[in-house]
């Protein structure tokens, strides 16, 4: 009896061990591609692009666009993209965005001027061809979401909560319908409701941008969202 009991116990432990290992592997698999805010990839989100900039050059996924011919340069330094004196020559991601999308990235200002700027649903070439999102613009005075013109009368603007220099902000931009939603550090930041959303071949791209203040960006992730999100 003792021998049979030992064999049975060992058999039971073997089964439990296998189940535990399978469970751990399954959990690790589900975590791949999950957005930072904890939203589950099993709800239909799919990671379609990511870049951590752990290399020396930007490569073919990124291209400098047209703004006001800034003298500065977009370049990778210590595993992040940096720019200053760019004067609205955006750094465009060359891959088109899904129609329903969530874009995550990290951003920080390198001095007191703030002016963290990105563009989304643009044409992949020119400044102000989509929506412009600015945190701490105009010498750290305003937060803005604008449509095609960052100075336009239809922009959404408010006094900034202030960009802290050298502070890393985790940002996300989402659109599934008519609204562009902006999140900072997991909290809703601003929304732009658009009765005529920018769509189509001229409104499919995302870019980092800058006027003259030094800024840095890192860890980009692009997710396709389900249509009913």
LUMFIVO-170480 format. One record per residue (C-alpha): residue number from 0; chain; y, z, x. Coordinates in steps of 0.05 Angstrom, whole numbers. Example, Ala and Ser with C-alpha at 12.3 -4.5 7.8 and 13.67 -1.06 7.14 Angstrom:
BEGIN
num=0 chaine=A Y=-90 Z=156 X=246
num=1 chaine=A Y=-21 Z=143 X=273
% end
This chain:
BEGIN
num=0 chaine=A Y=0 Z=0 X=0
num=1 chaine=A Y=49 Z=18 X=56
num=2 chaine=A Y=40 Z=-51 X=88
num=3 chaine=A Y=50 Z=-86 X=22
num=4 chaine=A Y=113 Z=-44 X=7
num=5 chaine=A Y=142 Z=-61 X=75
num=6 chaine=A Y=129 Z=-135 X=66
num=7 chaine=A Y=159 Z=-133 X=-3
num=8 chaine=A Y=221 Z=-97 X=23
num=9 chaine=A Y=228 Z=-145 X=80
num=10 chaine=A Y=221 Z=-203 X=31
num=11 chaine=A Y=275 Z=-173 X=-14
num=12 chaine=A Y=322 Z=-162 X=45
num=13 chaine=A Y=310 Z=-233 X=67
num=14 chaine=A Y=330 Z=-260 X=-1
num=15 chaine=A Y=392 Z=-215 X=-3
num=16 chaine=A Y=412 Z=-238 X=66
num=17 chaine=A Y=407 Z=-311 X=46
num=18 chaine=A Y=447 Z=-298 X=-17
num=19 chaine=A Y=501 Z=-261 X=22
num=20 chaine=A Y=506 Z=-316 X=73
num=21 chaine=A Y=510 Z=-370 X=19
num=22 chaine=A Y=564 Z=-329 X=-17
num=23 chaine=A Y=606 Z=-321 X=45
num=24 chaine=A Y=600 Z=-395 X=62
num=25 chaine=A Y=620 Z=-413 X=-9
num=26 chaine=A Y=681 Z=-368 X=-7
num=27 chaine=A Y=704 Z=-396 X=59
num=28 chaine=A Y=695 Z=-467 X=33
num=29 chaine=A Y=738 Z=-453 X=-29
num=30 chaine=A Y=794 Z=-425 X=14
num=31 chaine=A Y=804 Z=-491 X=50
num=32 chaine=A Y=864 Z=-526 X=21
num=33 chaine=A Y=889 Z=-469 X=-22
num=34 chaine=A Y=965 Z=-464 X=-28
num=35 chaine=A Y=998 Z=-405 X=6
num=36 chaine=A Y=1020 Z=-373 X=-60
num=37 chaine=A Y=947 Z=-360 X=-77
num=38 chaine=A Y=939 Z=-416 X=-128
num=39 chaine=A Y=867 Z=-438 X=-128
num=40 chaine=A Y=844 Z=-506 X=-104
num=41 chaine=A Y=790 Z=-502 X=-158
num=42 chaine=A Y=845 Z=-511 X=-211
num=43 chaine=A Y=852 Z=-584 X=-190
num=44 chaine=A Y=899 Z=-583 X=-131
num=45 chaine=A Y=878 Z=-625 X=-72
num=46 chaine=A Y=905 Z=-623 X=-1
num=47 chaine=A Y=922 Z=-694 X=19
num=48 chaine=A Y=963 Z=-684 X=82
num=49 chaine=A Y=979 Z=-630 X=133
num=50 chaine=A Y=1014 Z=-626 X=200
num=51 chaine=A Y=1023 Z=-566 X=246
num=52 chaine=A Y=1060 Z=-605 X=301
num=53 chaine=A Y=1017 Z=-577 X=356
num=54 chaine=A Y=1029 Z=-637 X=402
num=55 chaine=A Y=1083 Z=-667 X=445
num=56 chaine=A Y=1108 Z=-726 X=402
num=57 chaine=A Y=1120 Z=-738 X=328
num=58 chaine=A Y=1072 Z=-797 X=321
num=59 chaine=A Y=1066 Z=-850 X=268
num=60 chaine=A Y=1068 Z=-802 X=208
num=61 chaine=A Y=1142 Z=-789 X=218
num=62 chaine=A Y=1201 Z=-837 X=224
num=63 chaine=A Y=1276 Z=-826 X=233
num=64 chaine=A Y=1317 Z=-855 X=177
num=65 chaine=A Y=1388 Z=-877 X=165
num=66 chaine=A Y=1446 Z=-830 X=152
num=67 chaine=A Y=1509 Z=-826 X=193
num=68 chaine=A Y=1482 Z=-843 X=262
num=69 chaine=A Y=1477 Z=-774 X=290
num=70 chaine=A Y=1474 Z=-764 X=365
num=71 chaine=A Y=1420 Z=-711 X=361
num=72 chaine=A Y=1345 Z=-722 X=365
num=73 chaine=A Y=1286 Z=-701 X=323
num=74 chaine=A Y=1233 Z=-674 X=370
num=75 chaine=A Y=1175 Z=-626 X=375
num=76 chaine=A Y=1188 Z=-562 X=414
num=77 chaine=A Y=1136 Z=-506 X=419
num=78 chaine=A Y=1096 Z=-533 X=361
num=79 chaine=A Y=1152 Z=-544 X=311
num=80 chaine=A Y=1201 Z=-599 X=294
num=81 chaine=A Y=1273 Z=-585 X=315
num=82 chaine=A Y=1337 Z=-622 X=303
num=83 chaine=A Y=1412 Z=-612 X=313
num=84 chaine=A Y=1472 Z=-659 X=309
num=85 chaine=A Y=1429 Z=-704 X=266
num=86 chaine=A Y=1484 Z=-721 X=216
num=87 chaine=A Y=1438 Z=-738 X=158
num=88 chaine=A Y=1389 Z=-784 X=194
num=89 chaine=A Y=1328 Z=-756 X=157
num=90 chaine=A Y=1259 Z=-749 X=189
num=91 chaine=A Y=1215 Z=-782 X=137
num=92 chaine=A Y=1141 Z=-770 X=126
num=93 chaine=A Y=1115 Z=-842 X=125
num=94 chaine=A Y=1059 Z=-826 X=75
num=95 chaine=A Y=1077 Z=-834 X=2
num=96 chaine=A Y=1075 Z=-772 X=-42
num=97 chaine=A Y=1029 Z=-764 X=-102
num=98 chaine=A Y=1066 Z=-770 X=-168
num=99 chaine=A Y=1049 Z=-697 X=-184
num=100 chaine=A Y=1058 Z=-659 X=-120
num=101 chaine=A Y=1068 Z=-593 X=-85
num=102 chaine=A Y=1098 Z=-595 X=-15
num=103 chaine=A Y=1095 Z=-532 X=29
num=104 chaine=A Y=1130 Z=-522 X=96
num=105 chaine=A Y=1163 Z=-470 X=139
num=106 chaine=A Y=1237 Z=-473 X=156
num=107 chaine=A Y=1288 Z=-434 X=196
num=108 chaine=A Y=1360 Z=-439 X=219
num=109 chaine=A Y=1371 Z=-429 X=293
num=110 chaine=A Y=1442 Z=-401 X=287
num=111 chaine=A Y=1489 Z=-370 X=235
num=112 chaine=A Y=1509 Z=-437 X=203
num=113 chaine=A Y=1447 Z=-439 X=159
num=114 chaine=A Y=1443 Z=-510 X=129
num=115 chaine=A Y=1369 Z=-518 X=120
num=116 chaine=A Y=1362 Z=-586 X=86
num=117 chaine=A Y=1304 Z=-628 X=61
num=118 chaine=A Y=1299 Z=-690 X=17
num=119 chaine=A Y=1244 Z=-709 X=-32
num=120 chaine=A Y=1227 Z=-770 X=-74
num=121 chaine=A Y=1270 Z=-814 X=-30
num=122 chaine=A Y=1258 Z=-885 X=-6
num=123 chaine=A Y=1232 Z=-866 X=63
num=124 chaine=A Y=1292 Z=-897 X=98
num=125 chaine=A Y=1360 Z=-872 X=75
num=126 chaine=A Y=1396 Z=-806 X=63
num=127 chaine=A Y=1411 Z=-790 X=-10
num=128 chaine=A Y=1358 Z=-836 X=-38
num=129 chaine=A Y=1323 Z=-779 X=-74
num=130 chaine=A Y=1335 Z=-705 X=-88
num=131 chaine=A Y=1370 Z=-665 X=-34
num=132 chaine=A Y=1354 Z=-590 X=-27
num=133 chaine=A Y=1401 Z=-548 X=16
num=134 chaine=A Y=1394 Z=-474 X=31
num=135 chaine=A Y=1458 Z=-444 X=60
num=136 chaine=A Y=1497 Z=-509 X=64
num=137 chaine=A Y=1570 Z=-517 X=83
num=138 chaine=A Y=1568 Z=-462 X=136
num=139 chaine=A Y=1521 Z=-417 X=97
num=140 chaine=A Y=1561 Z=-418 X=32
num=141 chaine=A Y=1520 Z=-456 X=-20
num=142 chaine=A Y=1449 Z=-469 X=-45
num=143 chaine=A Y=1443 Z=-538 X=-76
num=144 chaine=A Y=1395 Z=-586 X=-109
num=145 chaine=A Y=1428 Z=-654 X=-117
num=146 chaine=A Y=1406 Z=-721 X=-144
num=147 chaine=A Y=1424 Z=-781 X=-101
num=148 chaine=A Y=1491 Z=-749 X=-79
num=149 chaine=A Y=1495 Z=-680 X=-48
num=150 chaine=A Y=1569 Z=-677 X=-68
num=151 chaine=A Y=1557 Z=-705 X=-138
num=152 chaine=A Y=1583 Z=-676 X=-203
num=153 chaine=A Y=1512 Z=-669 X=-230
num=154 chaine=A Y=1486 Z=-626 X=-172
num=155 chaine=A Y=1461 Z=-555 X=-183
num=156 chaine=A Y=1500 Z=-509 X=-137
num=157 chaine=A Y=1510 Z=-434 X=-130
num=158 chaine=A Y=1536 Z=-385 X=-77
num=159 chaine=A Y=1480 Z=-378 X=-26
num=160 chaine=A Y=1438 Z=-316 X=-18
num=161 chaine=A Y=1451 Z=-331 X=56
num=162 chaine=A Y=1403 Z=-359 X=108
num=163 chaine=A Y=1387 Z=-307 X=161
num=164 chaine=A Y=1387 Z=-339 X=230
num=165 chaine=A Y=1318 Z=-346 X=264
num=166 chaine=A Y=1283 Z=-322 X=201
num=167 chaine=A Y=1222 Z=-362 X=181
num=168 chaine=A Y=1222 Z=-382 X=108
num=169 chaine=A Y=1161 Z=-407 X=72
num=170 chaine=A Y=1183 Z=-461 X=23
num=171 chaine=A Y=1150 Z=-502 X=-31
num=172 chaine=A Y=1173 Z=-559 X=-75
num=173 chaine=A Y=1136 Z=-579 X=-138
num=174 chaine=A Y=1142 Z=-634 X=-190
num=175 chaine=A Y=1095 Z=-652 X=-246
num=176 chaine=A Y=1142 Z=-673 X=-301
num=177 chaine=A Y=1218 Z=-679 X=-304
num=178 chaine=A Y=1234 Z=-616 X=-263
num=179 chaine=A Y=1239 Z=-608 X=-188
num=180 chaine=A Y=1221 Z=-535 X=-174
num=181 chaine=A Y=1238 Z=-501 X=-108
num=182 chaine=A Y=1206 Z=-436 X=-83
num=183 chaine=A Y=1224 Z=-393 X=-23
num=184 chaine=A Y=1176 Z=-340 X=4
num=185 chaine=A Y=1134 Z=-345 X=-59
num=186 chaine=A Y=1191 Z=-334 X=-108
num=187 chaine=A Y=1226 Z=-385 X=-153
num=188 chaine=A Y=1291 Z=-406 X=-119
num=189 chaine=A Y=1322 Z=-463 X=-159
num=190 chaine=A Y=1303 Z=-517 X=-209
num=191 chaine=A Y=1333 Z=-586 X=-223
num=192 chaine=A Y=1318 Z=-612 X=-293
num=193 chaine=A Y=1324 Z=-688 X=-294
num=194 chaine=A Y=1326 Z=-727 X=-359
num=195 chaine=A Y=1313 Z=-791 X=-318
num=196 chaine=A Y=1266 Z=-769 X=-261
num=197 chaine=A Y=1267 Z=-809 X=-197
num=198 chaine=A Y=1201 Z=-846 X=-194
num=199 chaine=A Y=1172 Z=-911 X=-169
num=200 chaine=A Y=1167 Z=-946 X=-101
num=201 chaine=A Y=1237 Z=-925 X=-79
num=202 chaine=A Y=1224 Z=-851 X=-94
num=203 chaine=A Y=1159 Z=-833 X=-60
num=204 chaine=A Y=1176 Z=-797 X=5
num=205 chaine=A Y=1194 Z=-730 X=36
num=206 chaine=A Y=1240 Z=-715 X=95
num=207 chaine=A Y=1270 Z=-660 X=137
num=208 chaine=A Y=1344 Z=-666 X=147
num=209 chaine=A Y=1405 Z=-634 X=181
num=210 chaine=A Y=1479 Z=-644 X=190
num=211 chaine=A Y=1499 Z=-612 X=256
num=212 chaine=A Y=1469 Z=-542 X=254
num=213 chaine=A Y=1404 Z=-531 X=293
num=214 chaine=A Y=1343 Z=-523 X=249
num=215 chaine=A Y=1267 Z=-520 X=256
num=216 chaine=A Y=1209 Z=-539 X=211
num=217 chaine=A Y=1134 Z=-529 X=215
num=218 chaine=A Y=1066 Z=-528 X=180
num=219 chaine=A Y=1074 Z=-582 X=126
num=220 chaine=A Y=1022 Z=-587 X=71
num=221 chaine=A Y=1022 Z=-637 X=14
num=222 chaine=A Y=979 Z=-625 X=-48
num=223 chaine=A Y=964 Z=-672 X=-105
num=224 chaine=A Y=971 Z=-633 X=-171
num=225 chaine=A Y=937 Z=-649 X=-236
num=226 chaine=A Y=979 Z=-684 X=-288
num=227 chaine=A Y=976 Z=-626 X=-337
num=228 chaine=A Y=998 Z=-574 X=-285
% end
